[in-house]
Amino acid sequence: MKQPEDQVYIDKVKRGDSASYAFLVDRYKHMAYTIALRVMRNAEDAEDVAQEGFVKAYQQLHRFEGKSKFSTWLYTIVYRVAITKLEQKRVATVSIYEEMAETYPRQHQTTQLEHLQVSDQQKYIKEAVGRLPATEGLLITLYYLDEKSIREIEEITGLSEANIKVKLFRARKILEEQLRFLL
């Protein structure tokens, strides 16, 4: 488990060894970026958000009490930074993919995903997740890719357990439709 090892580095940083923070950044940078990307939907903005999240976490590390995993605490910060940035930059958009998916014939429900190579499957799944609404994409990523529990997702996002379960259910349905459309 990562938590005890994380605590060693957190304690070093709290004692003034700021170089030890690099270990934590390196360990969690990919998922922090993924969370930011799911919310921001733009690689450059996601990089900025992830970086700002790590900076804020460093600045607030003295407040980390270890009641949750460090990763959960960090991802909460990254998520909140992303939501704040997104609200500042909100622009009304309409997705033509959703409209096309609604009109796409239902008879194409064969399991075409089974016919693809693993790399192709990952590509289509990643694209389909990218087409989900930001919150649902984040929830799918946290639950299935990062294997976070509903409780940990609740801490990260601030959403209720019931809301998370409903959004995950809806996200899986939308994901299925998107995969049908893509395939």
VOPAGU-2260 file (C-alpha; in pm, 1 decimal, decimal comma):
REM VOPAGU-2260
SITE   aa  ch    i         X         Y         Z
SITE  MET   A    0       0,0       0,0       0,0
SITE  LYS   A    1     127,3     345,6     -88,1
SITE  GLN   A    2      -0,6     539,0     213,3
SITE  PRO   A    3     274,2     454,7     467,8
SITE  GLU   A    4     545,7     533,2     212,8
SITE  ASP   A    5     364,8     856,2     120,4
SITE  GLN   A    6     359,7     954,0     487,1
SITE  VAL   A    7     739,0     922,6     506,7
SITE  TYR   A    8     778,8    1175,8     225,0
SITE  ILE   A    9     504,5    1400,6     361,4
SITE  ASP   A   10     681,4    1409,4     698,4
SITE  LYS   A   11    1010,6    1497,0     526,4
SITE  VAL   A   12     845,2    1784,5     340,0
SITE  LYS   A   13     682,4    1909,8     660,1
SITE  ARG   A   14    1028,0    1909,3     824,7
SITE  GLY   A   15    1162,9    2134,6     549,0
SITE  ASP   A   16    1292,5    1886,7     288,9
SITE  SER   A   17    1101,1    2033,3      -4,3
SITE  ALA   A   18    1289,0    1809,1    -251,6
SITE  SER   A   19    1099,3    1508,2    -111,7
SITE  TYR   A   20     779,3    1650,2    -260,4
SITE  ALA   A   21     911,1    1550,8    -603,4
SITE  PHE   A   22     852,6    1185,7    -512,8
SITE  LEU   A   23     483,8    1255,8    -444,9
SITE  VAL   A   24     449,2    1460,0    -762,5
SITE  ASP   A   25     605,8    1182,4    -965,3
SITE  ARG   A   26     381,9     917,3    -809,0
SITE  TYR   A   27      53,6    1102,2    -864,5
SITE  LYS   A   28     114,5    1324,8   -1165,6
SITE  HIS   A   29     -54,1    1096,8   -1419,8
SITE  MET   A   30    -383,3    1062,8   -1235,4
SITE  ALA   A   31    -383,2    1430,2   -1135,9
SITE  TYR   A   32    -343,4    1518,2   -1503,8
SITE  THR   A   33    -615,1    1268,3   -1601,1
SITE  ILE   A   34    -859,4    1418,7   -1352,3
SITE  ALA   A   35    -780,7    1767,9   -1476,7
SITE  LEU   A   36    -815,4    1656,6   -1838,3
SITE  ARG   A   37   -1155,8    1496,5   -1774,0
SITE  VAL   A   38   -1283,1    1823,9   -1631,7
SITE  MET   A   39   -1104,1    2073,7   -1858,2
SITE  ARG   A   40   -1115,2    1870,6   -2183,4
SITE  ASN   A   41    -803,9    2047,2   -2304,2
SITE  ALA   A   42    -448,4    1919,9   -2261,9
SITE  GLU   A   43    -287,4    2259,8   -2199,6
SITE  ASP   A   44    -549,0    2363,9   -1944,8
SITE  ALA   A   45    -523,6    2022,4   -1778,2
SITE  GLU   A   46    -146,8    2060,1   -1741,5
SITE  ASP   A   47    -195,4    2402,4   -1583,2
SITE  VAL   A   48    -463,0    2271,4   -1347,6
SITE  ALA   A   49    -256,1    1968,5   -1242,5
SITE  GLN   A   50      45,7    2189,2   -1178,8
SITE  GLU   A   51    -159,1    2440,6    -983,0
SITE  GLY   A   52    -312,0    2153,8    -785,4
SITE  PHE   A   53      31,5    2026,5    -687,1
SITE  VAL   A   54     141,6    2375,9    -588,0
SITE  LYS   A   55    -169,5    2427,2    -373,6
SITE  ALA   A   56    -122,8    2083,3    -216,6
SITE  TYR   A   57     239,2    2170,2    -134,6
SITE  GLN   A   58     134,7    2500,8      18,1
SITE  GLN   A   59    -136,8    2331,0     224,9
SITE  LEU   A   60      57,3    2015,4     313,7
SITE  HIS   A   61      77,9    2129,1     676,1
SITE  ARG   A   62    -302,2    2085,0     686,9
SITE  PHE   A   63    -292,3    1724,3     565,1
SITE  GLU   A   64    -383,7    1518,1     871,1
SITE  GLY   A   65    -376,4    1171,1     717,7
SITE  LYS   A   66    -746,6    1105,1     777,2
SITE  SER   A   67    -772,4     998,2     414,8
SITE  LYS   A   68    -515,6     876,8     165,7
SITE  PHE   A   69    -280,8    1143,7      36,6
SITE  SER   A   70    -395,8    1063,5    -318,1
SITE  THR   A   71    -758,6    1131,2    -225,0
SITE  TRP   A   72    -665,0    1459,6     -60,9
SITE  LEU   A   73    -451,9    1561,7    -359,9
SITE  TYR   A   74    -714,3    1461,9    -618,0
SITE  THR   A   75    -971,2    1666,6    -427,0
SITE  ILE   A   76    -750,7    1972,1    -460,2
SITE  VAL   A   77    -688,2    1909,0    -831,5
SITE  TYR   A   78   -1060,4    1855,3    -892,2
SITE  ARG   A   79   -1155,3    2176,8    -713,5
SITE  VAL   A   80    -891,0    2376,5    -899,8
SITE  ALA   A   81   -1026,3    2234,2   -1227,8
SITE  ILE   A   82   -1387,0    2317,2   -1142,0
SITE  THR   A   83   -1288,3    2672,0   -1045,8
SITE  LYS   A   84   -1092,3    2720,6   -1369,7
SITE  LEU   A   85   -1375,6    2572,5   -1573,7
SITE  GLU   A   86   -1631,0    2805,5   -1418,1
SITE  GLN   A   87   -1406,3    3101,3   -1498,2
SITE  LYS   A   88   -1377,9    2993,6   -1858,8
SITE  ARG   A   89   -1728,1    2851,6   -1917,7
SITE  VAL   A   90   -1839,4    2888,9   -2278,2
SITE  ALA   A   91   -2168,3    2752,0   -2406,1
SITE  THR   A   92   -2110,3    2464,6   -2644,2
SITE  VAL   A   93   -2326,4    2206,3   -2816,1
SITE  SER   A   94   -2194,5    1861,6   -2898,8
SITE  ILE   A   95   -2295,9    1724,0   -3236,2
SITE  TYR   A   96   -2185,9    1381,5   -3116,4
SITE  GLU   A   97   -2474,9    1357,6   -2871,3
SITE  GLU   A   98   -2727,3    1445,9   -3140,5
SITE  MET   A   99   -2572,0    1197,1   -3382,6
SITE  ALA   A  100   -2564,8     924,0   -3119,0
SITE  GLU   A  101   -2936,8     970,7   -3056,4
SITE  THR   A  102   -3019,8     922,9   -3423,9
SITE  TYR   A  103   -2774,8     638,3   -3480,7
SITE  PRO   A  104   -2966,4     315,2   -3554,8
SITE  ARG   A  105   -3000,9      76,5   -3261,1
SITE  GLN   A  106   -2954,1    -232,1   -3484,0
SITE  HIS   A  107   -2577,1    -180,8   -3466,9
SITE  GLN   A  108   -2564,7    -335,1   -3121,6
SITE  THR   A  109   -2331,7    -618,6   -3209,1
SITE  THR   A  110   -2030,3    -648,8   -2987,4
SITE  GLN   A  111   -1792,7    -495,8   -3235,5
SITE  LEU   A  112   -1562,2    -412,2   -2947,0
SITE  GLU   A  113   -1482,0    -783,1   -2926,6
SITE  HIS   A  114   -1343,5    -778,2   -3281,2
SITE  LEU   A  115   -1087,4    -510,9   -3209,9
SITE  GLN   A  116    -734,7    -550,3   -3082,0
SITE  VAL   A  117    -669,7    -439,2   -2725,0
SITE  SER   A  118    -495,5    -119,3   -2837,5
SITE  ASP   A  119    -789,1     -32,9   -3061,5
SITE  GLN   A  120   -1029,1    -104,6   -2775,6
SITE  GLN   A  121    -838,9     129,9   -2548,3
SITE  LYS   A  122    -837,7     401,0   -2813,7
SITE  TYR   A  123   -1214,3     383,0   -2865,9
SITE  ILE   A  124   -1290,2     359,7   -2496,2
SITE  LYS   A  125   -1068,0     661,7   -2425,5
SITE  GLU   A  126   -1241,9     857,5   -2702,2
SITE  ALA   A  127   -1586,1     756,4   -2575,5
SITE  VAL   A  128   -1497,2     856,9   -2217,9
SITE  GLY   A  129   -1369,9    1187,9   -2354,8
SITE  ARG   A  130   -1713,7    1252,7   -2503,9
SITE  LEU   A  131   -1889,5    1206,9   -2171,4
SITE  PRO   A  132   -1992,9    1513,2   -1973,3
SITE  ALA   A  133   -1698,8    1625,9   -1759,9
SITE  THR   A  134   -1826,1    1497,7   -1425,5
SITE  GLU   A  135   -1930,9    1160,4   -1562,4
SITE  GLY   A  136   -1597,9    1117,7   -1741,0
SITE  LEU   A  137   -1416,9    1194,8   -1418,7
SITE  LEU   A  138   -1628,3     948,6   -1221,4
SITE  ILE   A  139   -1568,6     670,4   -1475,6
SITE  THR   A  140   -1195,6     745,3   -1466,1
SITE  LEU   A  141   -1173,4     748,3   -1087,5
SITE  TYR   A  142   -1392,3     440,7   -1037,2
SITE  TYR   A  143   -1271,5     213,8   -1314,5
SITE  LEU   A  144    -922,7     331,9   -1406,2
SITE  ASP   A  145    -791,2     449,6   -1070,3
SITE  GLU   A  146   -1008,1     198,5    -880,2
SITE  LYS   A  147   -1119,9     450,3    -621,2
SITE  SER   A  148   -1405,6     349,0    -392,3
SITE  ILE   A  149   -1735,0     536,1    -394,4
SITE  ARG   A  150   -1634,8     679,9     -55,8
SITE  GLU   A  151   -1304,1     811,5    -191,4
SITE  ILE   A  152   -1480,3     960,8    -494,4
SITE  GLU   A  153   -1726,5    1123,7    -255,1
SITE  GLU   A  154   -1433,8    1286,8     -72,3
SITE  ILE   A  155   -1266,3    1399,6    -395,0
SITE  THR   A  156   -1572,3    1544,1    -568,6
SITE  GLY   A  157   -1795,2    1641,7    -278,0
SITE  LEU   A  158   -2084,7    1459,2    -445,8
SITE  SER   A  159   -2310,8    1237,2    -237,0
SITE  GLU   A  160   -2282,8     858,8    -257,6
SITE  ALA   A  161   -2627,5     834,9    -419,0
SITE  ASN   A  162   -2539,4    1104,5    -672,8
SITE  ILE   A  163   -2214,9     927,3    -762,5
SITE  LYS   A  164   -2395,4     597,9    -815,2
SITE  VAL   A  165   -2661,9     759,9   -1032,7
SITE  LYS   A  166   -2403,0     948,0   -1238,3
SITE  LEU   A  167   -2193,5     630,6   -1281,6
SITE  PHE   A  168   -2503,4     443,2   -1399,8
SITE  ARG   A  169   -2590,2     717,7   -1648,5
SITE  ALA   A  170   -2227,7     746,6   -1758,5
SITE  ARG   A  171   -2213,6     373,5   -1836,8
SITE  LYS   A  172   -2529,9     406,8   -2048,7
SITE  ILE   A  173   -2390,7     708,4   -2235,8
SITE  LEU   A  174   -2056,8     529,3   -2274,2
SITE  GLU   A  175   -2235,7     233,1   -2428,3
SITE  GLU   A  176   -2415,6     462,4   -2673,6
SITE  GLN   A  177   -2093,7     642,3   -2760,3
SITE  LEU   A  178   -1915,3     312,3   -2825,0
SITE  ARG   A  179   -2200,9     200,6   -3049,1
SITE  PHE   A  180   -2171,6     527,2   -3237,8
SITE  LEU   A  181   -1793,6     505,1   -3269,9
SITE  LEU   A  182   -1800,0     142,5   -3380,5
